[in-house]
């Protein structure tokens, strides 16, 4: 990435000081990690819901009266 946008203003990374470049790269890396963590959370919630639904279905099946043989 050769530019970064801050408060609707575009800055060239090459024009920033070394410290500013480092901070910009931290921000970029953290944004990527936030996106990945949100995806992971979505997957975890989906899996948890699947297990919960399976548990509820299994309990309801167990509670059903047994058919006469």
N, C-alpha and C positions, 0 to 999 in steps of 0.2 A: 504494500500500500504506500503510495507516494504522497498522499495528502490526508489530512484529518480535518473534520468539521467540528468547530467549537462555537456554540452560540450563533449558528447560521453563517459562520465565516470559515472559509477554507484556508488551511495553512499547509504549506509544503513542508514535509518532514525534514528535507535537506536544509531548510531555513531555520530550524529550531536548534537550540543549544543541545548539548549531549544530555543534560539532565531532562530537558523537555522531551527529547526523543524517547528517553527511557520511560518517562511518565506516560507518554502517548502509547508506547508499546504495551505497558502494563494495562492501560485502559482497553486497548484492542484485545489483548489476551483475556482479560476479565470478561469482556462482553461475549467473547466466544465461549468461555466457560459457563456463563449464565445461560446462554442459548442451549448448550449441551445439557446442563443440569435441568432446565425446564423440560427438555425432551425425555431425559431419564425419569423425571417425576411423572410425566404423562404415562410412561410405560409402567412404572411402579403402581400408579393408581389403577390402571387398566387391569394389571395382574391381580391386585388386591381385590378388585371388584369381581373378577372371574372366580377367585377362590371363595369369596363370600357368597356369591350366587350358587356355586357348587355346594357349599356347606348348607345353605338354606334348602336347596332342592333335596339334598340327602336327608336332612332332618324331617322335612315334610313327607318324603317317601317312607321313612321309618314310622311316622305317626299314622299313616293311612291304615285303615282296617285291613286285615289280611283277608283275601278272597277265600271263600269256602272251597275246600278241595273236594 
